[in-house]
Amino acid sequence: MSLSKQELFDRIRRDSWQLKLSVRALSRKYGVHRRLVREALASPVAKPRKRPVRTSPRMEPYKKTVDDWLRADLEAPRKQRHTAKRIGTRLEEEFGVTLPYTTVRDFVTARRRVIAAEEGAPVEGYLTRHNVPGADAEVDFGEVWVDLAGERVKCFLFAFRLAYSGKAVHRVSRSCGQQAFFEGHVHALTVVGGVPAGQVRYDNLTPAVKKVIFRSRLREENSKWTGLHEFYGFTPFYCEPGLRGAHEKGGVEGQVGYFRRNYLTPVPRVQTLEQLNQQIGEFEERELGRRIGSRIRTIGQDFAREAPHLLPLPADPFETAMTFEPRVDRYSRITVKMCSYSVPVRFIDRKVTVHLTGDTLVVFEGRREIARHARLAGRGLERLVLDHYLEVLLRKPGALDRSEALHQARAEGTFTAAHEAFWAMAKQQLGESDGTAALVRALLLHRHQQHADVIAGLRAAVALGTCSEDVVALEARKAAQAAGRAPTVTAASPSPHRAEPPDPELPQVSHLTLRRLARPLPEDARPLPRLEQWDELLRLHRKESP
């Protein structure tokens, strides 16, 4: 076991006093030189070891030049000062010398502080803020990566942190736009059960600030953002732009990184963001038992003291959704925020109403919901649902094979191997066009029957060697009854495919006829029913009538 120098001194002095050992005996016992033994006996405090001064012979000829560059940096703009990498690059370009990065970095780090002190550069100092219960809060966004439905995507973590207790509320969304910003506030204020009575501190985020007034704390706010903070009755405080203002809300800056490292590492794997946000709620419950720094109380205990000082929430939450009224184009799409989404083809050239939230886009025709999509994060993207185009594909079956809607259905897994097998068999039996039309008629069954049941029906039809949609429907009903559920989709049925409202212009019932079957059913060998007894009852009734 290795001993520190002070511990070694203490043991040498103790053995010399208690055991009366000589300098030579102490030297042999502890395996040290007699000079060190005499030093320990002379002074109870060990002298600190001298650190060797490390020299850098290769750097020596250029130290004065680098010092001059660093002194010039004191007058340069903050974002255009030399880094260690830039200094190494200049030495190579101007002097033809290539120095290791660590050598340049160590020298620059040490000399920058010395030069700043020699030139009297102002020292950046900070004060500890006194937090009052229920007064202040801080808000920030941070990037986070999520494996969402098997695809790694960049999302954004909204964080709302009460300054006194450290109670923080988080929410993950696909964007950091205005809807996500507003929805994060509504969610956070609902979770904490009140509104801070003091200030809520922000960066100069685009969803809130339209313009920063030069060299002042004044901001030109977005009108809807003004409506939100006036609705809840809190006062926003905007930090200085850039890195100079980061310390003004340092609590939430550290909170985003802490939460990401401790609860979102490794990269979370979920099917939906709703599932991830539910997990985040559980993580926040764990945080209530944590102590921040050297505090004697936990976050939960401090929050219990802070909660009564919060202002009450309004009776109804703030409406965060944006409303649009786009017109459906000839490709049965609407364009919202530079992204395109499909709607059923019967609404082509009509105006529809769109409610846009941070994660969802819902399309209404009047008061009736006709489509629902996950909001796309980006520009120029499009989301097409194959079911929306089936009426067109009945008339133009050749358009299916190379359609973007089919490509997206395959990518997301709604167009399965069972569909592919049924389609291949139908084209082999009926030809390219008629076989595709048979597939489209089978796809229409998804509107009225459960997705899993239709898949079972398709597999059964392939096993029987028939491409009739009536057989698929019949086998789907059998699969539903065998599983003990309703054979048709209702409003309350949990199905991955939302049932579309029936079109009154289209027939709603498909009849099973022999001429529509690819393979005729076997003849019925049962004898015809006898109706003579019913005829006798009819004659008897006529005789008794007056």
HULIN-V185823 format. One record per backbone hydrogen bond with DSSP energy under -1.0 kcal/mol. CO is the residue of the C=O (numbers start at 1). NH is the residue of the N-H. E is the energy in kcal/mol with one decimal. If there is no record, write none. Layout:
co=CO nh=NH e=E
co=CO nh=NH e=E
//
This chain:
co=4 nh=8 e=-2.3
co=5 nh=9 e=-2.1
co=6 nh=10 e=-2.2
co=7 nh=11 e=-2.1
co=8 nh=12 e=-2.3
co=9 nh=13 e=-2.4
co=10 nh=14 e=-1.9
co=11 nh=15 e=-2.7
co=12 nh=16 e=-2.1
co=13 nh=17 e=-1.8
co=14 nh=18 e=-3.2
co=15 nh=19 e=-1.6
co=22 nh=26 e=-2.6
co=23 nh=27 e=-2.2
co=24 nh=28 e=-2.3
co=25 nh=29 e=-2.6
co=26 nh=30 e=-2.1
co=27 nh=31 e=-1.0
co=27 nh=32 e=-1.3
co=33 nh=37 e=-1.4
co=34 nh=38 e=-2.5
co=35 nh=39 e=-2.0
co=36 nh=40 e=-2.1
co=37 nh=41 e=-2.2
co=38 nh=42 e=-1.6
co=39 nh=43 e=-1.6
co=56 nh=60 e=-1.5
co=59 nh=62 e=-1.6
co=60 nh=63 e=-1.2
co=62 nh=66 e=-2.3
co=63 nh=67 e=-2.4
co=64 nh=68 e=-2.0
co=65 nh=69 e=-1.9
co=66 nh=70 e=-2.4
co=67 nh=71 e=-2.2
co=68 nh=72 e=-2.1
co=69 nh=73 e=-1.4
co=72 nh=75 e=-1.3
co=77 nh=80 e=-1.8
co=83 nh=87 e=-2.4
co=84 nh=88 e=-2.2
co=85 nh=89 e=-2.0
co=86 nh=90 e=-2.4
co=87 nh=91 e=-2.4
co=88 nh=92 e=-1.6
co=89 nh=93 e=-2.4
co=90 nh=94 e=-3.1
co=91 nh=95 e=-1.8
co=91 nh=97 e=-1.3
co=100 nh=104 e=-1.8
co=101 nh=105 e=-3.0
co=102 nh=106 e=-2.5
co=103 nh=107 e=-1.7
co=104 nh=108 e=-2.6
co=105 nh=109 e=-2.6
co=106 nh=110 e=-1.8
co=107 nh=111 e=-2.6
co=108 nh=112 e=-2.3
co=110 nh=114 e=-1.4
co=111 nh=115 e=-2.9
co=112 nh=116 e=-2.0
co=113 nh=117 e=-2.0
co=114 nh=118 e=-2.6
co=115 nh=119 e=-2.4
co=116 nh=121 e=-2.5
co=132 nh=135 e=-1.9
co=134 nh=197 e=-3.0
co=135 nh=198 e=-3.0
co=136 nh=163 e=-1.9
co=137 nh=201 e=-2.5
co=138 nh=161 e=-2.8
co=140 nh=159 e=-2.5
co=142 nh=157 e=-3.8
co=144 nh=155 e=-3.4
co=146 nh=148 e=-1.3
co=146 nh=153 e=-2.9
co=147 nh=270 e=-2.0
co=148 nh=151 e=-1.5
co=151 nh=148 e=-2.8
co=153 nh=146 e=-2.6
co=155 nh=144 e=-2.2
co=156 nh=173 e=-2.2
co=157 nh=142 e=-1.4
co=158 nh=171 e=-1.7
co=159 nh=140 e=-1.9
co=160 nh=169 e=-2.8
co=161 nh=138 e=-2.2
co=162 nh=166 e=-1.8
co=167 nh=162 e=-2.7
co=169 nh=160 e=-2.5
co=171 nh=158 e=-3.2
co=173 nh=156 e=-2.7
co=177 nh=181 e=-2.3
co=178 nh=182 e=-2.7
co=179 nh=183 e=-3.1
co=180 nh=184 e=-2.1
co=181 nh=185 e=-1.4
co=182 nh=186 e=-2.4
co=183 nh=187 e=-2.5
co=184 nh=188 e=-2.5
co=185 nh=189 e=-2.9
co=186 nh=190 e=-1.7
co=187 nh=191 e=-2.2
co=188 nh=192 e=-2.5
co=189 nh=193 e=-1.2
co=189 nh=194 e=-1.1
co=195 nh=311 e=-3.1
co=198 nh=235 e=-1.2
co=199 nh=137 e=-2.0
co=200 nh=237 e=-2.7
co=201 nh=139 e=-2.1
co=202 nh=239 e=-2.8
co=203 nh=205 e=-1.7
co=205 nh=208 e=-1.3
co=205 nh=209 e=-3.3
co=208 nh=222 e=-2.7
co=211 nh=220 e=-2.9
co=213 nh=216 e=-1.1
co=218 nh=213 e=-1.8
co=220 nh=210 e=-3.4
co=220 nh=211 e=-1.5
co=222 nh=226 e=-2.3
co=223 nh=227 e=-1.9
co=224 nh=228 e=-1.8
co=225 nh=229 e=-2.3
co=226 nh=230 e=-1.8
co=227 nh=231 e=-1.7
co=228 nh=232 e=-2.0
co=229 nh=233 e=-1.3
co=229 nh=234 e=-1.4
co=235 nh=200 e=-2.3
co=237 nh=202 e=-2.6
co=242 nh=245 e=-1.2
co=243 nh=246 e=-1.3
co=246 nh=249 e=-1.3
co=247 nh=250 e=-1.3
co=249 nh=253 e=-1.6
co=250 nh=254 e=-2.2
co=251 nh=255 e=-1.5
co=252 nh=256 e=-2.1
co=253 nh=257 e=-1.2
co=254 nh=258 e=-2.6
co=255 nh=259 e=-2.8
co=256 nh=260 e=-2.1
co=257 nh=261 e=-2.3
co=258 nh=262 e=-2.3
co=259 nh=263 e=-2.2
co=268 nh=147 e=-2.7
co=270 nh=149 e=-3.0
co=272 nh=276 e=-1.3
co=273 nh=277 e=-2.7
co=274 nh=278 e=-1.7
co=275 nh=279 e=-1.7
co=276 nh=280 e=-2.1
co=277 nh=281 e=-1.6
co=278 nh=282 e=-1.3
co=279 nh=283 e=-2.0
co=280 nh=284 e=-2.3
co=281 nh=285 e=-1.2
co=282 nh=286 e=-1.4
co=283 nh=287 e=-1.6
co=286 nh=289 e=-1.6
co=287 nh=290 e=-1.9
co=288 nh=300 e=-2.9
co=290 nh=299 e=-2.3
co=292 nh=295 e=-2.0
co=298 nh=302 e=-2.3
co=299 nh=303 e=-2.6
co=300 nh=304 e=-2.0
co=301 nh=305 e=-1.2
co=302 nh=306 e=-1.6
co=303 nh=307 e=-3.0
co=306 nh=309 e=-1.9
co=307 nh=310 e=-1.6
co=311 nh=195 e=-2.3
co=322 nh=356 e=-3.1
co=324 nh=354 e=-2.9
co=326 nh=352 e=-2.3
co=328 nh=349 e=-1.9
co=329 nh=332 e=-1.9
co=332 nh=343 e=-2.1
co=333 nh=329 e=-2.6
co=334 nh=341 e=-2.4
co=336 nh=339 e=-1.4
co=338 nh=380 e=-2.7
co=339 nh=336 e=-2.8
co=340 nh=383 e=-2.4
co=341 nh=334 e=-2.7
co=344 nh=347 e=-1.9
co=345 nh=348 e=-1.8
co=347 nh=350 e=-1.8
co=350 nh=328 e=-2.7
co=353 nh=364 e=-3.3
co=354 nh=324 e=-2.2
co=355 nh=362 e=-2.3
co=356 nh=322 e=-2.5
co=359 nh=375 e=-2.8
co=360 nh=357 e=-3.0
co=361 nh=373 e=-2.8
co=362 nh=355 e=-2.7
co=363 nh=370 e=-2.6
co=363 nh=371 e=-1.3
co=364 nh=353 e=-2.7
co=365 nh=368 e=-1.5
co=368 nh=365 e=-2.9
co=371 nh=363 e=-2.9
co=373 nh=361 e=-2.9
co=381 nh=340 e=-2.6
co=383 nh=342 e=-2.0
co=385 nh=388 e=-1.3
co=386 nh=389 e=-1.8
co=387 nh=390 e=-1.0
co=388 nh=345 e=-1.9
co=389 nh=393 e=-2.1
co=390 nh=394 e=-1.5
co=392 nh=396 e=-2.2
co=396 nh=399 e=-1.7
co=397 nh=400 e=-1.5
co=400 nh=403 e=-1.7
co=403 nh=407 e=-1.7
co=404 nh=408 e=-2.5
co=405 nh=409 e=-2.0
co=406 nh=410 e=-2.3
co=407 nh=411 e=-2.1
co=408 nh=412 e=-2.2
co=409 nh=414 e=-1.2
co=409 nh=415 e=-1.7
co=416 nh=420 e=-1.9
co=417 nh=421 e=-2.5
co=418 nh=422 e=-2.2
co=419 nh=423 e=-2.6
co=420 nh=424 e=-2.6
co=421 nh=425 e=-2.2
co=422 nh=426 e=-2.5
co=423 nh=427 e=-2.5
co=424 nh=428 e=-1.7
co=425 nh=429 e=-2.0
co=426 nh=430 e=-3.1
co=427 nh=431 e=-1.4
co=431 nh=435 e=-2.1
co=432 nh=436 e=-1.7
co=433 nh=437 e=-2.2
co=434 nh=438 e=-2.0
co=435 nh=439 e=-1.8
co=436 nh=440 e=-2.3
co=437 nh=441 e=-2.2
co=438 nh=442 e=-1.7
co=439 nh=443 e=-2.4
co=440 nh=444 e=-1.7
co=442 nh=445 e=-1.1
co=443 nh=446 e=-1.6
co=444 nh=447 e=-1.4
co=445 nh=448 e=-1.5
co=445 nh=449 e=-1.9
co=448 nh=489 e=-2.3
co=450 nh=454 e=-2.3
co=451 nh=455 e=-2.1
co=452 nh=456 e=-2.0
co=453 nh=457 e=-2.2
co=454 nh=458 e=-2.6
co=455 nh=459 e=-2.3
co=456 nh=460 e=-2.1
co=457 nh=461 e=-2.4
co=458 nh=462 e=-2.3
co=459 nh=463 e=-2.1
co=460 nh=464 e=-2.0
co=461 nh=465 e=-1.2
co=461 nh=466 e=-2.1
co=468 nh=472 e=-1.6
co=469 nh=473 e=-2.5
co=470 nh=474 e=-2.4
co=471 nh=475 e=-2.7
co=472 nh=476 e=-2.2
co=473 nh=477 e=-2.0
co=474 nh=478 e=-2.0
co=475 nh=479 e=-2.3
co=476 nh=480 e=-2.1
co=477 nh=481 e=-2.5
co=478 nh=482 e=-2.4
co=479 nh=483 e=-1.4
co=480 nh=485 e=-2.4
co=490 nh=493 e=-1.1
co=503 nh=506 e=-1.6
co=514 nh=517 e=-1.1
co=531 nh=535 e=-1.8
co=532 nh=536 e=-2.1
co=533 nh=537 e=-1.7
co=534 nh=538 e=-1.7
co=535 nh=539 e=-2.2
co=536 nh=540 e=-2.5
co=537 nh=541 e=-2.0
co=538 nh=542 e=-1.6
co=539 nh=543 e=-1.9
co=540 nh=544 e=-1.8
co=541 nh=545 e=-1.2
//
